[in-house]
Amino acid sequence: MKILLVAGGDPNHWPAFSNNFDKIIGIDRGNLFLLRRGIIPDLAIGDFDSLNEAEKKEVFSQVKETQTSPAEKDDTDTQLALVRTFECYPKADITLIGATGGRLDHLLANLWLGLEPRFEPFLTQIKIADKGNIVSYIASGNHTIKKIPTMKYLAFCCLTPVKQLTLKNVKYELSAVDFLQPTSLASNEFLTGDAEVNFSDGLIAVIQSKDI
C-alpha cells in the first residue's frame, strides 16, 4: 500500500505526483491545499490552528474523516499523522510532501522523524519529497541505493555519529570512516549502476536531489 501524507508547507515546493496512492492524508493546512487542487483527502489530521474559521469549515465539510488534536501538545501534526498511519497500515510505504520549503524548525522536526524510536520499525517505509529532493533513511548494515532518474546528486547525511562508513560505486568513495557528529556528505554522484553503502552503527538520511 502507498500512502501520501501532505503537510502544510508551501505547495509550490510539492513534487509532481500521480494518482497511484491508495490513501491521501492531509495534515493541518495541507488539507486546504489539497482541496483547492480538487483532491479530497481520505483523512484530515491536525490541530487546524493555521486555518481561519471559513477555511476550517471548508475542510470539515468536504473530508469525511477527521482527527482533531489540541493546539498545545507534545507531538507535531506530522508526527500524529505518521503514528495514525502506521497504526492503521503498518506495512504501508509513506511519502511525505509539504514538509520542506517553509520554517526551519518544521523542516528539522520532519527530517528528524527518522530518529524517533517509535518510527524505527518503519524506517525504510518513510520518504520525504519535494520538487528537488527525495529523502530516505538507512540504519546500520549493507545497503544498495538505486539512482532516481530525475535526480543528479547523492548525499549521505549522518543524523547521528556513524561508524565505519564505506561508500562504493560513487564519485567520492569512502572506506570505513567514522563521523563523530552529524555531518552532511553532500554533492556526491552515482557512477554506473547502484551505489553501495555499509556502516556498523548510526543513522543516515540518503538524499537524492537536483538543482531547481
N, C-alpha and C positions, 0 to 999 in steps of 0.2 A: 504494500500500500504506500502511495506517495501523498504526503500532506504538505500544503503550502501554508505557512504562517506569515501573516502580513502585519508588521508593526507600524507605528505611526510616523516613521521618518519620511522625508520628502520623497514623493513618488517619482520625481524627476530622476532619482537615483535607482529606481527599480530596474532590474534586468527585464528583457523581454521574456514572457512566459506564455506557454500554450495551455490548453485545457486538459493536459494529461495528468492532472492531480485528482485524486479520489475525494479529497476533502480540502476545503479552504477555510482557515480560521483567521478571523480578523482580531487584531489586538488594539484596543482603545481607538485612537483616531484612524488607524489603518482600516477600520470598518467603513468609515465615511469615504475614504479614498477609493475603496473597492466599489461601493455603491455608486459613486459618481462616474465610475467606468463601466457601469452596467453589470457588475458582478456581485451577486448576493452571497455572502459567506454562509457556510453551514453553521458556524458558531461565532458569536461575538463575546470576547473576554476583555475585562478591564475595569478600571475604576471610572473611566469616561470623564475624568476631570479636565481633559483637554477639549471637550465639546461643550458648546453652549446648549441651552435648553432646546432650541429648534433642531440642532444637529443630533442631539440625543433622541428626540422624537423620530427623526428620520431613520436612525439606526434601529431603534426598538420596534418601529412599526413594520420594518421590512425583514429583519433577521428573526427567524423562528425560534432559535435557541440562544439564550444569552446567559452569561455568568458574570455577575457584578461583584466587585470587591471594594472594600473601603479604600479611600484615598490614602489614609495613613496605615501602612502595612510594611512588613519586612521584605516581602518579595516584590520585584517589579512585575508589571503586567506581562512582560515577555516570559519571565520565569514561571508565572502562574499558567500561562498558555502551554509552555513545554510540559509542566507537570501534568496538566489535564490531558494533553495529547498522548503522553506515554502511559498514563493510567488507562486510557481507553484503547490505545493502539500501540502496544509495546513493541511491535515489530516494524512499525512504520518508518519510512525514510522521510526526514523532515528537511524542508528548505525554508529558511527564514529570510524574508526580504523586508525592506523598510527599517532595517536595523542599523544603517550607516548613513553618513551624509548630514547628520544633524549635530546634536550636542555631544561633546566628547565624553561626558560621564555616561551617557546612554551607550555610546559606542564601546567603551571599555566594559561596561556591565554585560553587554551582549557578547563581546569577544571572550570574556572570562567564563561564559556559561560552561565551557568545556572543562573547567577546573573544579566544578562542583561535584562532590562525591555522589549525590543523588542522580546525576546525569551520566556518571561513569559507565554504567552498563549499556548506555545508548550512544556512546561517544562516536562511533563510526556511522551512526544514522543521522547525524546533525550536519547541515551545511548552512553557511550564511552567504548570501549572494547579493550583489548589486551590479550595476552596468559594467564595471571594470574589474570586479574581483569575485572569486569563489573561494570560500574558506572551509576547510575540513580539518578534522582533528585526528592525530595518531598518538597512541601511547607506546611505551617501550616494546621493542621487538623488531621483526623484519617486515618491511612494507614495500610494495610496488606501487608507484604513483604513475597513473596514466595521464598523458597530456590532454587537456581540453582544447580542441582545435581552434577555438576562437581566442584563446589566451596566449600571450607571448612569454611572460615572466613566471618564475617559480621562486617562492620564498619559503624559508623554514623559520618560523617564529617560535623560539623556545619560550614557552609561557612560564616554565619553571627552570631550575637548574637541570641540565641534561648531561648525561654521562655517555662517553664513548660513541659520539655521533659519527657515523660513516655515511657519506653520500657518494653514490656511483652513477655513472652514465648521465652526468650533468656537466654544465660548463665549468663550474667551480666545485671540484670534488674535495671531500674531507676523509680522513682516516682516523677513527677512534679519538675524536677531540672532545674534551669536556668543556661545558659552558657553566660557569658558576652563578650566573644571574640571568634573568630574562634577556634575550638577545634576538634581534631580527636579522637573519641572514638573508638579505634582500637581493633582488636583481639577478638571481641565478636563472639558468635556462636549461631546457631539455636538450639533449643530443638526440641521436636516432634511437627510437624505442622508448621504453619506460625508464623512469628514474628508480633507483634502488636506495632505500633508506634503512638504516639499522641503528638502534641505540639501546642502551641497557637500563636506563632509568630516566623518567621525566615525561613531559607532555609537550607536544609540538602542534602548532597551528600551521597547516600547509596552505599557502595562498597562491593560487594561480591568478594572474592579473594581466591587464593590458592598459596602455595609455588611452585616455579618453580625449 
